[in-house]
C-alpha cells in the first residue's frame, strides 16, 4: 500500500492543518540549515588564515600535502555548505561533506568518546548523517537543482 493511501491521525487534531502546511518546507529547511551551518566553519580556513592552523592536525592524520588538504576542507565547508543550502549540485556537495565529517568522526574525535562536551563525535556524527540523508534525497522541491531541471 502506498503512502498516499495511508491516513494518519494526529494526537492533537487541531495541528493537522499546520503539519500539512509546513511538511513541504521541512526538508528544504533541514537542507538549508545543514548547509548554512557549514559555511562559518569553512570561512576562516579559506579567508582568515585558518587553513595553516588546521594543517598540522591534517598532517598528523597522514594527509599530505597538509595545507592543500586543509584548504580542501575549507572549500567543502564553505562552498559545499552554500551549495547544500541553496540546493545546487546538492548530491555532490553533500557527499563531500559526509566524507569529511566521517573522517573527523573516525580519525579525529572517536578517541574522545561520544559526547561533545568531552570533544567527542556526537555533533559531527549527526551532521554526517544529515548530509548523508541530503545526498540520498538530493535537492528536492525547493532547490536550484529542481529549478534548472538537473541533478547529479
Residue frames relative to the residue before (quaternion, step in Angstrom):
aa qw qx qy qz dx dy dz
X 1.0000 0.0000 0.0000 0.0000 0.00 0.00 0.00
X 0.3884 -0.7330 0.5069 0.2344 3.60 -0.78 0.95
X 0.6691 -0.5140 0.3654 0.3933 3.55 -1.29 0.42
X 0.6082 0.5802 -0.3607 0.4042 3.59 1.06 -0.64
X 0.7019 0.4608 -0.2681 0.4723 3.58 1.13 -0.57
X 0.5860 0.5578 -0.3754 0.4523 3.56 1.26 -0.14
X 0.1670 -0.7659 0.6104 0.1133 3.54 -0.98 0.76
X 0.1991 -0.7715 0.5961 0.0994 3.51 -0.95 0.93
X 0.2141 -0.7371 0.6250 0.1426 3.48 -1.10 0.74
X 0.3308 -0.7453 0.5445 0.1965 3.54 -0.79 0.99
X 0.5697 -0.5874 0.4534 0.3532 3.53 -1.18 0.61
X 0.7482 0.1996 -0.1225 0.6207 3.54 1.10 -0.78
X 0.3140 -0.8073 0.4641 0.1851 3.62 0.04 1.26
X 0.6188 0.5750 -0.3501 0.4048 3.60 1.04 -0.64
X 0.6593 0.5091 -0.3094 0.4587 3.59 1.22 -0.36
X 0.4337 0.7291 -0.4490 0.2806 3.60 1.23 -0.21
X 0.6764 0.4790 -0.3124 0.4642 3.61 0.88 -0.82
X 0.6074 0.5320 -0.3532 0.4725 3.60 1.10 -0.63
X 0.6551 0.5113 -0.3098 0.4620 3.59 0.89 -0.94
X 0.6566 0.5134 -0.3074 0.4591 3.58 0.94 -0.88
X 0.6724 0.5087 -0.2955 0.4492 3.58 1.01 -0.79
X 0.7735 0.3728 -0.1999 0.4720 3.61 0.88 -0.87
X 0.4820 0.6999 -0.4291 0.3060 3.61 1.15 -0.40
X 0.6847 0.4766 -0.3238 0.4462 3.66 0.80 -0.79
X 0.6941 0.4738 -0.2721 0.4686 3.59 1.17 -0.50
X 0.5301 0.6933 -0.3968 0.2843 3.59 1.15 -0.52
X 0.6706 0.4790 -0.3165 0.4697 3.62 0.87 -0.83
X 0.6396 0.5198 -0.3325 0.4584 3.59 0.93 -0.82
X 0.6360 0.5219 -0.3251 0.4663 3.59 1.03 -0.73
X 0.6534 0.4960 -0.3154 0.4770 3.60 0.89 -0.87
X 0.6550 0.5097 -0.3103 0.4637 3.59 0.92 -0.90
X 0.6627 0.5092 -0.3063 0.4558 3.58 0.91 -0.93
X 0.6890 0.4826 -0.2887 0.4572 3.58 0.81 -0.98
X 0.6361 0.5267 -0.3362 0.4527 3.61 0.92 -0.84
X 0.6883 0.4662 -0.2797 0.4803 3.57 0.92 -0.87
X 0.6740 0.5089 -0.2996 0.4438 3.56 0.86 -0.97
X 0.6591 0.5069 -0.3182 0.4553 3.60 1.03 -0.69
X 0.5981 0.5554 -0.3635 0.4490 3.61 1.20 -0.38
X 0.5887 0.6441 -0.3592 0.3310 3.56 0.98 -0.89
X 0.7308 0.4236 -0.2879 0.4512 3.67 0.66 -0.88
X 0.5778 0.5456 -0.3936 0.4622 3.60 1.23 -0.11
X 0.7085 0.4534 -0.2587 0.4749 3.58 1.07 -0.67
X 0.5619 0.6494 -0.3815 0.3421 3.57 1.06 -0.74
X 0.7218 0.4290 -0.2983 0.4539 3.65 0.64 -0.90
X 0.6031 0.5556 -0.3665 0.4397 3.59 1.10 -0.56
X 0.7441 0.4112 -0.2194 0.4786 3.57 1.00 -0.81
X 0.8391 0.2501 -0.0708 0.4778 3.57 0.88 -0.91
X 0.7620 0.3343 -0.2013 0.5167 3.62 1.19 -0.07
X 0.6567 -0.5622 0.3062 0.3987 3.59 1.11 0.63
X 0.4171 0.7528 -0.4346 0.2654 3.57 1.25 0.10
X 0.5605 0.6073 -0.3994 0.3969 3.59 1.12 -0.52
X 0.6376 0.5230 -0.3277 0.4611 3.60 1.01 -0.75
X 0.6559 0.5023 -0.3089 0.4713 3.58 1.07 -0.67
X 0.6813 0.4781 -0.2768 0.4802 3.58 1.11 -0.67
X 0.5452 0.6791 -0.3759 0.3167 3.59 1.12 -0.70
X 0.6536 0.5047 -0.3560 0.4374 3.69 0.82 -0.71
X 0.6339 0.5096 -0.3286 0.4801 3.60 1.03 -0.73
X 0.6404 0.5215 -0.3144 0.4680 3.57 1.00 -0.87
X 0.6454 0.5204 -0.3173 0.4604 3.60 0.98 -0.82
X 0.6384 0.5302 -0.3252 0.4534 3.61 0.98 -0.82
X 0.6592 0.5004 -0.3005 0.4741 3.57 1.17 -0.59
X 0.5567 -0.6454 0.3637 0.3759 3.57 1.30 -0.14
X 0.5185 0.6178 -0.4252 0.4107 3.58 1.23 0.30
X 0.0639 0.8007 -0.5881 0.0948 3.56 -0.60 1.18
X 0.5227 -0.2058 -0.8259 0.0480 1.59 -1.96 1.53
X 0.5332 -0.6947 0.3940 0.2791 3.53 -0.74 1.14
X 0.6610 0.5043 -0.3244 0.4511 3.59 0.91 -0.82
X 0.6281 0.5323 -0.3276 0.4635 3.58 1.04 -0.74
X 0.6573 0.4922 -0.3011 0.4848 3.57 0.99 -0.84
X 0.6282 0.5324 -0.3389 0.4550 3.59 1.01 -0.76
X 0.6546 0.4872 -0.3130 0.4860 3.58 1.02 -0.76
X 0.6119 0.5390 -0.3480 0.4625 3.59 1.06 -0.70
X 0.6253 0.5199 -0.3294 0.4798 3.59 0.98 -0.83
X 0.6485 0.5163 -0.3136 0.4632 3.59 0.95 -0.85
X 0.6572 0.5035 -0.3076 0.4690 3.59 1.01 -0.79
X 0.6262 0.5226 -0.3413 0.4672 3.59 0.97 -0.82
X 0.7067 0.4662 -0.2728 0.4570 3.56 0.86 -0.95
X 0.7380 0.4204 -0.2478 0.4660 3.60 0.76 -0.99
X 0.7712 0.3404 -0.1990 0.4997 3.58 0.51 -1.15
X 0.6365 0.5204 -0.3270 0.4659 3.60 1.01 -0.78
X 0.6275 0.5381 -0.3293 0.4565 3.56 1.03 -0.77
X 0.6434 0.5080 -0.3144 0.4787 3.56 0.98 -0.85
X 0.6626 0.5111 -0.3067 0.4535 3.58 0.91 -0.92
X 0.6454 0.4993 -0.3226 0.4797 3.59 0.95 -0.81
X 0.6600 0.5370 -0.3134 0.4216 3.58 0.86 -0.97
X 0.7613 0.3528 -0.2062 0.5034 3.59 0.89 -0.88
X 0.4388 -0.7224 0.4411 0.3017 3.57 1.26 -0.20
X 0.4905 0.6147 -0.4607 0.4115 3.57 0.93 0.93
X 0.7955 -0.0072 -0.0839 0.6001 3.58 -0.67 1.14
X 0.0879 0.8824 -0.4580 0.0626 3.50 1.21 0.76
X 0.6983 0.4743 -0.2912 0.4503 3.58 0.76 -0.97
X 0.6372 0.5271 -0.3258 0.4582 3.60 0.97 -0.81
X 0.6883 0.4706 -0.2785 0.4768 3.58 0.84 -0.98
X 0.6670 0.4960 -0.3079 0.4629 3.60 0.94 -0.82
X 0.6179 0.5286 -0.3478 0.4668 3.61 1.05 -0.67
X 0.6599 0.5034 -0.3087 0.4645 3.58 0.91 -0.89
X 0.6655 0.4931 -0.3003 0.4731 3.59 0.95 -0.87
X 0.6280 0.5349 -0.3370 0.4539 3.60 0.98 -0.80
X 0.6630 0.5009 -0.3016 0.4675 3.57 0.89 -0.95
X 0.6557 0.5116 -0.3180 0.4551 3.58 0.85 -0.93
X 0.6957 0.4828 -0.2795 0.4524 3.57 0.81 -0.99
X 0.6501 0.4980 -0.3267 0.4719 3.61 1.00 -0.68
X 0.5979 0.5332 -0.3564 0.4808 3.60 1.09 -0.62
X 0.6443 0.5082 -0.3175 0.4753 3.58 0.96 -0.85
X 0.6440 0.5237 -0.3236 0.4542 3.60 0.91 -0.90
X 0.7591 0.4206 -0.2166 0.4471 3.56 0.70 -1.13
X 0.8053 0.3413 -0.1632 0.4564 3.58 0.71 -1.05
X 0.7587 0.3792 -0.2069 0.4877 3.59 1.07 -0.63
X 0.8322 0.3085 -0.1173 0.4456 3.57 0.65 -1.11
X 0.5458 0.6675 -0.4080 0.3002 3.62 1.04 -0.57
X 0.6232 0.5513 -0.3482 0.4317 3.62 1.02 -0.66
X 0.6754 0.4954 -0.2886 0.4638 3.60 1.20 -0.45
X 0.5565 -0.6128 0.3912 0.4022 3.58 1.25 -0.02
X 0.7473 -0.4524 0.2933 0.3884 3.52 -1.36 -0.08
X 0.7499 0.4818 -0.2524 0.3766 3.57 0.67 -1.09
X 0.5098 -0.6681 0.4636 0.2808 3.55 -0.93 1.00
X 0.5994 0.5794 -0.3722 0.4080 3.61 1.03 -0.64
X 0.7116 0.3653 -0.2331 0.5531 3.59 1.28 -0.37
X 0.5400 -0.6189 0.3730 0.4316 3.58 1.29 0.43
X 0.3307 0.7584 -0.4866 0.2806 3.54 1.13 0.74
X 0.6763 -0.5757 0.3452 0.3035 3.52 -1.36 0.08
X 0.3797 0.7693 -0.4764 0.1925 3.64 1.15 -0.06
X 0.6648 0.5085 -0.3107 0.4505 3.60 0.89 -0.88
X 0.7000 0.4664 -0.2758 0.4652 3.58 0.82 -0.98
X 0.6362 0.5301 -0.3375 0.4477 3.59 1.06 -0.69
X 0.6732 0.4692 -0.3208 0.4731 3.61 0.83 -0.85
X 0.6274 0.5285 -0.3294 0.4676 3.57 1.05 -0.75
X 0.6371 0.5196 -0.3240 0.4681 3.60 0.99 -0.82
X 0.6679 0.4981 -0.3055 0.4610 3.58 0.95 -0.83
X 0.6201 0.5148 -0.3405 0.4842 3.59 1.06 -0.68
X 0.6657 0.4882 -0.3061 0.4740 3.60 0.93 -0.85
X 0.6144 0.5293 -0.3453 0.4723 3.60 1.08 -0.65
X 0.6262 0.5200 -0.3294 0.4784 3.59 1.02 -0.80
X 0.6536 0.5053 -0.3103 0.4703 3.59 0.96 -0.88
X 0.6119 0.5371 -0.3425 0.4688 3.58 1.03 -0.75
X 0.6936 0.4835 -0.2805 0.4544 3.59 0.87 -0.94
X 0.7463 0.4154 -0.2151 0.4735 3.59 0.94 -0.86
X 0.3528 -0.7419 0.5019 0.2706 3.60 1.08 -0.63
X 0.7865 -0.3490 0.2422 0.4482 3.55 -1.30 -0.29
X 0.1897 -0.8184 0.5074 0.1919 3.54 1.07 -0.83
X 0.8645 -0.2401 0.1160 0.4261 3.52 -1.39 -0.23
X 0.8052 0.2273 -0.1050 0.5376 3.62 0.67 -1.04
X 0.4491 0.6655 -0.4639 0.3744 3.56 0.33 1.27
X 0.5966 -0.5315 0.4542 0.3941 3.52 -1.29 0.34
X 0.5928 0.5756 -0.3688 0.4257 3.59 1.00 -0.78
X 0.6835 0.4666 -0.2845 0.4838 3.59 0.87 -0.91
X 0.6501 0.5429 -0.3229 0.4224 3.59 0.94 -0.88
X 0.7433 0.3714 -0.2224 0.5101 3.60 1.03 -0.75
X 0.4707 -0.7191 0.4133 0.3009 3.55 1.29 -0.04
X 0.6490 0.4768 -0.3172 0.5009 3.57 1.19 0.48
X 0.0817 0.7730 -0.6275 0.0444 3.50 -1.14 0.68
X 0.4510 -0.6733 0.5112 0.2862 3.55 -1.05 0.76
